[in-house]
Amino acid sequence: MKRVFKILITVIFLIPIVWWLFIFDPSPTPTNKFTLKYFKENEFKGRVINSYVNHADRGAVVLTLVNDGDTVTIINYHVYSLLTEKLIEVGDSIVKRRDSLSFEVYKQMRADSIILINNKGYSIISK
């Protein structure tokens, strides 16, 4: 009887610990790794013609760029503040170079400055 009691107590303590580790796992998921790798290995540039936050898709920021008649849609899950802080607006130009997680935003209304955005935040650089 004592052995059954010990097993029962152990199971009672292990279930919440395993549940907590499963729910609050800090390691990146394969989807996030794939998204970052895809974003890093590609380059794009163009003028923003549409931007919105897709709340149904975990608050993803969706930007539509046009360059020489080609339209590119960018979905970013990590920079919700891009639109809420008006860092990127319709009419701005964006340049993202290959092998970089940061991109440059050339404001339509403030041609004298560049906003450099990366996964750690942003900085405004005056020309």
N, CA, C and O atoms as a GROMACS GRO file, in nm:
protein
  508
    1MET      N    1   0.081  -0.120   0.000
    1MET     CA    2   0.000   0.000   0.000
    1MET      C    3   0.086   0.126   0.000
    1MET      O    4   0.051   0.225  -0.064
    2LYS      N    5   0.197   0.122   0.072
    2LYS     CA    6   0.287   0.236   0.080
    2LYS      C    7   0.349   0.265  -0.057
    2LYS      O    8   0.369   0.381  -0.094
    3ARG      N    9   0.379   0.160  -0.132
    3ARG     CA   10   0.439   0.176  -0.264
    3ARG      C   11   0.339   0.241  -0.361
    3ARG      O   12   0.376   0.328  -0.439
    4VAL      N   13   0.216   0.200  -0.357
    4VAL     CA   14   0.112   0.257  -0.442
    4VAL      C   15   0.093   0.405  -0.410
    4VAL      O   16   0.074   0.486  -0.500
    5PHE      N   17   0.097   0.439  -0.284
    5PHE     CA   18   0.084   0.578  -0.241
    5PHE      C   19   0.198   0.664  -0.296
    5PHE      O   20   0.174   0.776  -0.341
    6LYS      N   21   0.321   0.614  -0.294
    6LYS     CA   22   0.437   0.686  -0.347
    6LYS      C   23   0.422   0.708  -0.499
    6LYS      O   24   0.451   0.816  -0.550
    7ILE      N   25   0.378   0.606  -0.568
    7ILE     CA   26   0.360   0.617  -0.714
    7ILE      C   27   0.251   0.720  -0.745
    7ILE      O   28   0.265   0.801  -0.836
    8LEU      N   29   0.144   0.716  -0.668
    8LEU     CA   30   0.035   0.812  -0.688
    8LEU      C   31   0.080   0.955  -0.663
    8LEU      O   32   0.045   1.045  -0.741
    9ILE      N   33   0.156   0.979  -0.560
    9ILE     CA   34   0.208   1.113  -0.530
    9ILE      C   35   0.303   1.159  -0.641
    9ILE      O   36   0.298   1.274  -0.683
   10THR      N   37   0.389   1.070  -0.688
   10THR     CA   38   0.482   1.104  -0.796
   10THR      C   39   0.407   1.144  -0.922
   10THR      O   40   0.443   1.243  -0.987
   11VAL      N   41   0.305   1.068  -0.958
   11VAL     CA   42   0.226   1.098  -1.078
   11VAL      C   43   0.154   1.232  -1.062
   11VAL      O   44   0.148   1.311  -1.156
   12ILE      N   45   0.101   1.256  -0.943
   12ILE     CA   46   0.030   1.382  -0.919
   12ILE      C   47   0.123   1.502  -0.935
   12ILE      O   48   0.080   1.606  -0.984
   13PHE      N   49   0.249   1.489  -0.895
   13PHE     CA   50   0.343   1.600  -0.910
   13PHE      C   51   0.400   1.610  -1.051
   13PHE      O   52   0.432   1.721  -1.096
   14LEU      N   53   0.415   1.499  -1.121
   14LEU     CA   54   0.474   1.502  -1.254
   14LEU      C   55   0.380   1.558  -1.360
   14LEU      O   56   0.424   1.625  -1.453
   15ILE      N   57   0.252   1.531  -1.349
   15ILE     CA   58   0.156   1.577  -1.451
   15ILE      C   59   0.159   1.730  -1.466
   15ILE      O   60   0.169   1.777  -1.579
   16PRO      N   61   0.150   1.810  -1.359
   16PRO     CA   62   0.158   1.955  -1.379
   16PRO      C   63   0.292   2.004  -1.432
   16PRO      O   64   0.298   2.100  -1.509
   17ILE      N   65   0.400   1.939  -1.393
   17ILE     CA   66   0.533   1.980  -1.442
   17ILE      C   67   0.544   1.953  -1.591
   17ILE      O   68   0.590   2.039  -1.665
   18VAL      N   69   0.505   1.836  -1.635
   18VAL     CA   70   0.510   1.804  -1.778
   18VAL      C   71   0.417   1.896  -1.857
   18VAL      O   72   0.454   1.943  -1.964
   19TRP      N   73   0.299   1.921  -1.804
   19TRP     CA   74   0.205   2.012  -1.870
   19TRP      C   75   0.265   2.152  -1.882
   19TRP      O   76   0.255   2.214  -1.988
   20TRP      N   77   0.326   2.200  -1.775
   20TRP     CA   78   0.386   2.334  -1.776
   20TRP      C   79   0.499   2.342  -1.879
   20TRP      O   80   0.508   2.440  -1.952
   21LEU      N   81   0.584   2.238  -1.886
   21LEU     CA   82   0.693   2.238  -1.984
   21LEU      C   83   0.639   2.233  -2.126
   21LEU      O   84   0.696   2.294  -2.217
   22PHE      N   85   0.532   2.161  -2.147
   22PHE     CA   86   0.473   2.151  -2.280
   22PHE      C   87   0.411   2.284  -2.325
   22PHE      O   88   0.429   2.324  -2.440
   23ILE      N   89   0.341   2.350  -2.238
   23ILE     CA   90   0.273   2.475  -2.271
   23ILE      C   91   0.371   2.591  -2.286
   23ILE      O   92   0.357   2.671  -2.378
   24PHE      N   93   0.469   2.602  -2.198
   24PHE     CA   94   0.559   2.716  -2.196
   24PHE      C   95   0.697   2.682  -2.251
   24PHE      O   96   0.797   2.731  -2.199
   25ASP      N   97   0.704   2.601  -2.353
   25ASP     CA   98   0.832   2.563  -2.414
   25ASP      C   99   0.892   2.684  -2.484
   25ASP      O  100   0.832   2.736  -2.578
   26PRO      N  101   1.010   2.732  -2.440
   26PRO     CA  102   1.068   2.852  -2.500
   26PRO      C  103   1.142   2.827  -2.630
   26PRO      O  104   1.179   2.924  -2.698
   27SER      N  105   1.165   2.703  -2.668
   27SER     CA  106   1.241   2.676  -2.790
   27SER      C  107   1.158   2.711  -2.912
   27SER      O  108   1.036   2.693  -2.911
   28PRO      N  109   1.222   2.762  -3.016
   28PRO     CA  110   1.146   2.800  -3.137
   28PRO      C  111   1.088   2.678  -3.206
   28PRO      O  112   1.150   2.572  -3.210
   29THR      N  113   0.972   2.694  -3.261
   29THR     CA  114   0.908   2.585  -3.333
   29THR      C  115   0.969   2.573  -3.472
   29THR      O  116   1.028   2.670  -3.521
   30PRO      N  117   0.956   2.458  -3.536
   30PRO     CA  118   1.008   2.445  -3.673
   30PRO      C  119   0.951   2.549  -3.768
   30PRO      O  120   1.020   2.593  -3.860
   31THR      N  121   0.826   2.590  -3.748
   31THR     CA  122   0.765   2.691  -3.834
   31THR      C  123   0.839   2.823  -3.820
   31THR      O  124   0.868   2.888  -3.921
   32ASN      N  125   0.871   2.864  -3.697
   32ASN     CA  126   0.945   2.989  -3.676
   32ASN      C  127   1.084   2.980  -3.735
   32ASN      O  128   1.132   3.076  -3.795
   33LYS      N  129   1.151   2.865  -3.719
   33LYS     CA  130   1.285   2.848  -3.778
   33LYS      C  131   1.277   2.859  -3.929
   33LYS      O  132   1.361   2.924  -3.991
   34PHE      N  133   1.176   2.794  -3.989
   34PHE     CA  134   1.160   2.800  -4.134
   34PHE      C  135   1.131   2.942  -4.179
   34PHE      O  136   1.187   2.988  -4.279
   35THR      N  137   1.044   3.013  -4.107
   35THR     CA  138   1.010   3.150  -4.143
   35THR      C  139   1.131   3.240  -4.138
   35THR      O  140   1.154   3.318  -4.231
   36LEU      N  141   1.212   3.230  -4.030
   36LEU     CA  142   1.332   3.312  -4.020
   36LEU      C  143   1.432   3.280  -4.129
   36LEU      O  144   1.493   3.370  -4.187
   37LYS      N  145   1.451   3.150  -4.157
   37LYS     CA  146   1.546   3.111  -4.262
   37LYS      C  147   1.499   3.162  -4.398
   37LYS      O  148   1.579   3.216  -4.475
   38TYR      N  149   1.370   3.146  -4.426
   38TYR     CA  150   1.315   3.193  -4.553
   38TYR      C  151   1.330   3.345  -4.564
   38TYR      O  152   1.369   3.397  -4.668
   39PHE      N  153   1.298   3.415  -4.456
   39PHE     CA  154   1.307   3.562  -4.456
   39PHE      C  155   1.452   3.606  -4.474
   39PHE      O  156   1.478   3.702  -4.546
   40LYS      N  157   1.547   3.538  -4.410
   40LYS     CA  158   1.687   3.577  -4.418
   40LYS      C  159   1.745   3.551  -4.556
   40LYS      O  160   1.824   3.632  -4.606
   41GLU      N  161   1.708   3.440  -4.620
   41GLU     CA  162   1.769   3.402  -4.747
   41GLU      C  163   1.711   3.474  -4.868
   41GLU      O  164   1.764   3.460  -4.979
   42ASN      N  165   1.606   3.551  -4.850
   42ASN     CA  166   1.546   3.621  -4.964
   42ASN      C  167   1.570   3.770  -4.955
   42ASN      O  168   1.599   3.825  -4.848
   43GLU      N  169   1.559   3.833  -5.070
   43GLU     CA  170   1.570   3.979  -5.072
   43GLU      C  171   1.451   4.035  -5.148
   43GLU      O  172   1.396   3.970  -5.237
   44PHE      N  173   1.414   4.155  -5.111
   44PHE     CA  174   1.303   4.219  -5.178
   44PHE      C  175   1.318   4.369  -5.164
   44PHE      O  176   1.386   4.419  -5.075
   45LYS      N  177   1.253   4.439  -5.254
   45LYS     CA  178   1.247   4.584  -5.245
   45LYS      C  179   1.123   4.629  -5.320
   45LYS      O  180   1.076   4.563  -5.413
   46GLY      N  181   1.072   4.741  -5.278
   46GLY     CA  182   0.954   4.793  -5.345
   46GLY      C  183   0.883   4.897  -5.262
   46GLY      O  184   0.925   4.929  -5.150
   47ARG      N  185   0.775   4.949  -5.318
   47ARG     CA  186   0.694   5.050  -5.251
   47ARG      C  187   0.572   4.982  -5.191
   47ARG      O  188   0.508   4.899  -5.256
   48VAL      N  189   0.539   5.017  -5.068
   48VAL     CA  190   0.425   4.958  -4.997
   48VAL      C  191   0.296   5.011  -5.057
   48VAL      O  192   0.273   5.132  -5.062
   49ILE      N  193   0.210   4.919  -5.103
   49ILE     CA  194   0.081   4.960  -5.157
   49ILE      C  195  -0.034   4.918  -5.066
   49ILE      O  196  -0.146   4.966  -5.082
   50ASN      N  197  -0.006   4.828  -4.970
   50ASN     CA  198  -0.110   4.784  -4.877
   50ASN      C  199  -0.041   4.730  -4.751
   50ASN      O  200   0.063   4.664  -4.760
   51SER      N  201  -0.100   4.757  -4.635
   51SER     CA  202  -0.046   4.704  -4.510
   51SER      C  203  -0.159   4.688  -4.410
   51SER      O  204  -0.246   4.774  -4.398
   52TYR      N  205  -0.157   4.576  -4.338
   52TYR     CA  206  -0.258   4.553  -4.235
   52TYR      C  207  -0.208   4.446  -4.139
   52TYR      O  208  -0.112   4.374  -4.168
   53VAL      N  209  -0.275   4.435  -4.026
   53VAL     CA  210  -0.247   4.332  -3.927
   53VAL      C  211  -0.355   4.225  -3.940
   53VAL      O  212  -0.474   4.255  -3.928
   54ASN      N  213  -0.314   4.102  -3.963
   54ASN     CA  214  -0.407   3.991  -3.975
   54ASN      C  215  -0.424   3.927  -3.837
   54ASN      O  216  -0.345   3.842  -3.798
   55HIS      N  217  -0.525   3.970  -3.765
   55HIS     CA  218  -0.547   3.920  -3.628
   55HIS      C  219  -0.585   3.772  -3.626
   55HIS      O  220  -0.560   3.704  -3.526
   56ALA      N  221  -0.644   3.722  -3.733
   56ALA     CA  222  -0.679   3.580  -3.739
   56ALA      C  223  -0.556   3.492  -3.752
   56ALA      O  224  -0.561   3.373  -3.721
   57ASP      N  225  -0.445   3.548  -3.797
   57ASP     CA  226  -0.320   3.473  -3.815
   57ASP      C  227  -0.217   3.520  -3.712
   57ASP      O  228  -0.107   3.559  -3.748
   58ARG      N  229  -0.251   3.515  -3.586
   58ARG     CA  230  -0.162   3.546  -3.472
   58ARG      C  231  -0.103   3.686  -3.480
   58ARG      O  232   0.010   3.707  -3.437
   59GLY      N  233  -0.176   3.781  -3.532
   59GLY     CA  234  -0.130   3.919  -3.536
   59GLY      C  235  -0.019   3.943  -3.636
   59GLY      O  236   0.065   4.031  -3.616
   60ALA      N  237  -0.018   3.867  -3.744
   60ALA     CA  238   0.087   3.881  -3.846
   60ALA      C  239   0.073   4.014  -3.919
   60ALA      O  240  -0.038   4.056  -3.954
   61VAL      N  241   0.184   4.079  -3.942
   61VAL     CA  242   0.187   4.201  -4.022
   61VAL      C  243   0.201   4.160  -4.168
   61VAL      O  244   0.294   4.088  -4.204
   62VAL      N  245   0.108   4.206  -4.252
   62VAL     CA  246   0.109   4.172  -4.394
   62VAL      C  247   0.136   4.300  -4.472
   62VAL      O  248   0.062   4.398  -4.461
   63LEU      N  249   0.240   4.298  -4.552
   63LEU     CA  250   0.277   4.412  -4.637
   63LEU      C  251   0.274   4.367  -4.782
   63LEU      O  252   0.323   4.259  -4.815
   64THR      N  253   0.217   4.448  -4.868
   64THR     CA  254   0.219   4.420  -5.011
   64THR      C  255   0.306   4.526  -5.077
   64THR      O  256   0.280   4.646  -5.065
   65LEU      N  257   0.410   4.480  -5.148
   65LEU     CA  258   0.504   4.570  -5.216
   65LEU      C  259   0.489   4.555  -5.366
   65LEU      O  260   0.454   4.448  -5.416
   66VAL      N  261   0.515   4.662  -5.438
   66VAL     CA  262   0.518   4.657  -5.582
   66VAL      C  263   0.651   4.715  -5.629
   66VAL      O  264   0.696   4.819  -5.581
   67ASN      N  265   0.714   4.645  -5.726
   67ASN     CA  266   0.842   4.690  -5.781
   67ASN      C  267   0.847   4.648  -5.928
   67ASN      O  268   0.844   4.528  -5.957
   68ASP      N  269   0.856   4.742  -6.017
   68ASP     CA  270   0.861   4.716  -6.162
   68ASP      C  271   0.746   4.625  -6.207
   68ASP      O  272   0.765   4.536  -6.290
   69GLY      N  273   0.628   4.649  -6.153
   69GLY     CA  274   0.511   4.572  -6.193
   69GLY      C  275   0.492   4.441  -6.118
   69GLY      O  276   0.384   4.382  -6.124
   70ASP      N  277   0.595   4.393  -6.047
   70ASP     CA  278   0.583   4.270  -5.969
   70ASP      C  279   0.528   4.303  -5.831
   70ASP      O  280   0.566   4.403  -5.770
   71THR      N  281   0.439   4.217  -5.782
   71THR     CA  282   0.380   4.236  -5.650
   71THR      C  283   0.431   4.127  -5.557
   71THR      O  284   0.429   4.009  -5.591
   72VAL      N  285   0.477   4.167  -5.439
   72VAL     CA  286   0.528   4.075  -5.339
   72VAL      C  287   0.450   4.096  -5.209
   72VAL      O  288   0.430   4.210  -5.166
   73THR      N  289   0.406   3.988  -5.147
   73THR     CA  290   0.339   3.996  -5.018
   73THR      C  291   0.433   3.940  -4.912
   73THR      O  292   0.482   3.828  -4.924
   74ILE      N  293   0.457   4.019  -4.809
   74ILE     CA  294   0.545   3.981  -4.700
   74ILE      C  295   0.460   3.962  -4.575
   74ILE      O  296   0.380   4.048  -4.540
   75ILE      N  297   0.478   3.848  -4.509
   75ILE     CA  298   0.407   3.823  -4.383
   75ILE      C  299   0.512   3.812  -4.274
   75ILE      O  300   0.603   3.730  -4.283
   76ASN      N  301   0.500   3.894  -4.171
   76ASN     CA  302   0.598   3.895  -4.062
   76ASN      C  303   0.525   3.877  -3.930
   76ASN      O  304   0.433   3.953  -3.899
   77TYR      N  305   0.567   3.778  -3.852
   77TYR     CA  306   0.500   3.748  -3.725
   77TYR      C  307   0.566   3.816  -3.606
   77TYR      O  308   0.515   3.808  -3.495
   78HIS      N  309   0.679   3.883  -3.627
   78HIS     CA  310   0.760   3.927  -3.514
   78HIS      C  311   0.759   4.078  -3.491
   78HIS      O  312   0.810   4.123  -3.388
   79VAL      N  313   0.705   4.155  -3.580
   79VAL     CA  314   0.714   4.300  -3.566
   79VAL      C  315   0.577   4.365  -3.577
   79VAL      O  316   0.548   4.438  -3.671
   80TYR      N  317   0.494   4.337  -3.478
   80TYR     CA  318   0.359   4.393  -3.474
   80TYR      C  319   0.363   4.545  -3.468
   80TYR      O  320   0.273   4.612  -3.519
   81SER      N  321   0.467   4.601  -3.406
   81SER     CA  322   0.476   4.746  -3.389
   81SER      C  323   0.505   4.819  -3.519
   81SER      O  324   0.501   4.942  -3.522
   82LEU      N  325   0.533   4.746  -3.627
   82LEU     CA  326   0.560   4.813  -3.755
   82LEU      C  327   0.444   4.904  -3.795
   82LEU      O  328   0.466   5.017  -3.839
   83LEU      N  329   0.324   4.855  -3.780
   83LEU     CA  330   0.208   4.933  -3.822
   83LEU      C  331   0.152   5.016  -3.708
   83LEU      O  332   0.103   5.127  -3.731
   84THR      N  333   0.157   4.965  -3.586
   84THR     CA  334   0.097   5.038  -3.475
   84THR      C  335   0.174   5.165  -3.443
   84THR      O  336   0.115   5.263  -3.398
   85GLU      N  337   0.304   5.165  -3.464
   85GLU     CA  338   0.386   5.284  -3.440
   85GLU      C  339   0.410   5.364  -3.568
   85GLU      O  340   0.491   5.457  -3.569
   86LYS      N  341   0.340   5.329  -3.674
   86LYS     CA  342   0.349   5.399  -3.803
   86LYS      C  343   0.492   5.399  -3.859
   86LYS      O  344   0.534   5.495  -3.923
   87LEU      N  345   0.567   5.291  -3.833
   87LEU     CA  346   0.701   5.280  -3.891
   87LEU      C  347   0.694   5.253  -4.040
   87LEU      O  348   0.779   5.300  -4.117
   88ILE      N  349   0.593   5.178  -4.081
   88ILE     CA  350   0.574   5.149  -4.223
   88ILE      C  351   0.433   5.190  -4.259
   88ILE      O  352   0.336   5.148  -4.196
   89GLU      N  353   0.422   5.272  -4.362
   89GLU     CA  354   0.292   5.318  -4.409
   89GLU      C  355   0.286   5.302  -4.560
   89GLU      O  356   0.389   5.283  -4.626
   90VAL      N  357   0.167   5.308  -4.614
   90VAL     CA  358   0.149   5.300  -4.759
   90VAL      C  359   0.226   5.414  -4.823
   90VAL      O  360   0.214   5.530  -4.781
   91GLY      N  361   0.304   5.383  -4.926
   91GLY     CA  362   0.384   5.482  -4.996
   91GLY      C  363   0.531   5.476  -4.961
   91GLY      O  364   0.614   5.528  -5.036
   92ASP      N  365   0.566   5.415  -4.848
   92ASP     CA  366   0.707   5.401  -4.809
   92ASP      C  367   0.775   5.296  -4.897
   92ASP      O  368   0.710   5.208  -4.952
   93SER      N  369   0.906   5.307  -4.909
   93SER     CA  370   0.985   5.209  -4.983
   93SER      C  371   1.063   5.122  -4.885
   93SER      O  372   1.113   5.170  -4.784
   94ILE      N  373   1.072   4.993  -4.917
   94ILE     CA  374   1.141   4.897  -4.831
   94ILE      C  375   1.248   4.826  -4.912
   94ILE      O  376   1.225   4.786  -5.026
   95VAL      N  377   1.367   4.811  -4.852
   95VAL     CA  378   1.477   4.735  -4.912
   95VAL      C  379   1.524   4.634  -4.809
   95VAL      O  380   1.561   4.671  -4.698
   96LYS      N  381   1.523   4.505  -4.846
   96LYS     CA  382   1.574   4.398  -4.760
   96LYS      C  383   1.676   4.320  -4.838
   96LYS      O  384   1.645   4.264  -4.943
   97ARG      N  385   1.798   4.316  -4.789
   97ARG     CA  386   1.908   4.247  -4.858
   97ARG      C  387   1.916   4.101  -4.815
   97ARG      O  388   1.876   4.065  -4.704
   98ARG      N  389   1.970   4.018  -4.904
   98ARG     CA  390   1.987   3.876  -4.876
   98ARG      C  391   2.084   3.856  -4.758
   98ARG      O  392   2.175   3.936  -4.739
   99ASP      N  393   2.064   3.750  -4.680
   99ASP     CA  394   2.146   3.714  -4.563
   99ASP      C  395   2.139   3.818  -4.452
   99ASP      O  396   2.236   3.835  -4.378
  100SER      N  397   2.029   3.885  -4.441
  100SER     CA  398   2.011   3.984  -4.334
  100SER      C  399   1.868   3.971  -4.281
  100SER      O  400   1.775   3.946  -4.357
  101LEU      N  401   1.852   3.989  -4.150
  101LEU     CA  402   1.719   3.990  -4.092
  101LEU      C  403   1.664   4.131  -4.078
  101LEU      O  404   1.550   4.149  -4.033
  102SER      N  405   1.741   4.229  -4.116
  102SER     CA  406   1.695   4.368  -4.105
  102SER      C  407   1.659   4.422  -4.243
  102SER      O  408   1.706   4.374  -4.345
  103PHE      N  409   1.575   4.524  -4.242
  103PHE     CA  410   1.543   4.591  -4.368
  103PHE      C  411   1.532   4.740  -4.345
  103PHE      O  412   1.509   4.787  -4.234
  104GLU      N  413   1.550   4.814  -4.454
  104GLU     CA  414   1.550   4.959  -4.449
  104GLU      C  415   1.418   5.012  -4.501
  104GLU      O  416   1.364   4.964  -4.601
  105VAL      N  417   1.366   5.113  -4.432
  105VAL     CA  418   1.242   5.176  -4.473
  105VAL      C  419   1.273   5.321  -4.508
  105VAL      O  420   1.323   5.397  -4.425
  106TYR      N  421   1.243   5.358  -4.630
  106TYR     CA  422   1.260   5.495  -4.676
  106TYR      C  423   1.122   5.559  -4.675
  106TYR      O  424   1.035   5.526  -4.756
  107LYS      N  425   1.103   5.652  -4.582
  107LYS     CA  426   0.972   5.715  -4.564
  107LYS      C  427   0.940   5.807  -4.681
  107LYS      O  428   1.026   5.878  -4.731
  108GLN      N  429   0.815   5.805  -4.723
  108GLN     CA  430   0.771   5.891  -4.831
  108GLN      C  431   0.770   6.036  -4.787
  108GLN      O  432   0.808   6.125  -4.864
  109MET      N  433   0.727   6.062  -4.665
  109MET     CA  434   0.713   6.199  -4.616
  109MET      C  435   0.840   6.253  -4.552
  109MET      O  436   0.852   6.374  -4.534
  110ARG      N  437   0.935   6.166  -4.516
  110ARG     CA  438   1.059   6.210  -4.452
  110ARG      C  439   1.176   6.155  -4.532
  110ARG      O  440   1.239   6.058  -4.491
  111ALA      N  441   1.203   6.217  -4.644
  111ALA     CA  442   1.307   6.166  -4.733
  111ALA      C  443   1.448   6.182  -4.675
  111ALA      O  444   1.543   6.128  -4.731
  112ASP      N  445   1.462   6.254  -4.565
  112ASP     CA  446   1.594   6.277  -4.508
  112ASP      C  447   1.634   6.172  -4.406
  112ASP      O  448   1.741   6.184  -4.345
  113SER      N  449   1.553   6.068  -4.385
  113SER     CA  450   1.589   5.968  -4.285
  113SER      C  451   1.552   5.828  -4.333
  113SER      O  452   1.464   5.809  -4.417
  114ILE      N  453   1.623   5.730  -4.275
  114ILE     CA  454   1.600   5.589  -4.303
  114ILE      C  455   1.567   5.522  -4.170
  114ILE      O  456   1.631   5.551  -4.069
  115ILE      N  457   1.469   5.434  -4.169
  115ILE     CA  458   1.440   5.355  -4.050
  115ILE      C  459   1.494   5.215  -4.074
  115ILE      O  460   1.453   5.147  -4.168
  116LEU      N  461   1.586   5.172  -3.990
  116LEU     CA  462   1.645   5.039  -3.998
  116LEU      C  463   1.573   4.950  -3.897
  116LEU      O  464   1.578   4.975  -3.777
  117ILE      N  465   1.506   4.845  -3.946
  117ILE     CA  466   1.426   4.758  -3.861
  117ILE      C  467   1.487   4.618  -3.861
  117ILE      O  468   1.519   4.564  -3.966
  118ASN      N  469   1.503   4.562  -3.742
  118ASN     CA  470   1.548   4.423  -3.730
  118ASN      C  471   1.472   4.354  -3.619
  118ASN      O  472   1.376   4.410  -3.565
  119ASN      N  473   1.513   4.232  -3.584
  119ASN     CA  474   1.439   4.155  -3.484
  119ASN      C  475   1.456   4.210  -3.342
  119ASN      O  476   1.386   4.164  -3.252
  120LYS      N  477   1.544   4.304  -3.320
  120LYS     CA  478   1.564   4.362  -3.188
  120LYS      C  479   1.496   4.498  -3.171
  120LYS      O  480   1.492   4.552  -3.061
  121GLY      N  481   1.443   4.552  -3.278
  121GLY     CA  482   1.378   4.682  -3.269
  121GLY      C  483   1.406   4.762  -3.395
  121GLY      O  484   1.417   4.708  -3.505
  122TYR      N  485   1.416   4.893  -3.377
  122TYR     CA  486   1.441   4.978  -3.492
  122TYR      C  487   1.524   5.099  -3.450
  122TYR      O  488   1.531   5.133  -3.332
  123SER      N  489   1.585   5.162  -3.549
  123SER     CA  490   1.658   5.286  -3.525
  123SER      C  491   1.637   5.377  -3.645
  123SER      O  492   1.626   5.331  -3.759
  124ILE      N  493   1.632   5.508  -3.619
  124ILE     CA  494   1.614   5.606  -3.726
  124ILE      C  495   1.748   5.670  -3.754
  124ILE      O  496   1.813   5.723  -3.665
  125ILE      N  497   1.789   5.664  -3.880
  125ILE     CA  498   1.918   5.717  -3.922
  125ILE      C  499   1.894   5.835  -4.014
  125ILE      O  500   1.823   5.823  -4.114
  126SER      N  501   1.952   5.949  -3.980
  126SER     CA  502   1.940   6.068  -4.067
  126SER      C  503   2.047   6.064  -4.174
  126SER      O  504   2.160   6.021  -4.149
  127LYS      N  505   2.011   6.109  -4.291
  127LYS     CA  506   2.108   6.111  -4.402
  127LYS      C  507   2.204   6.227  -4.386
  127LYS      O  508   2.292   6.245  -4.469
   0.00000   0.00000   0.00000
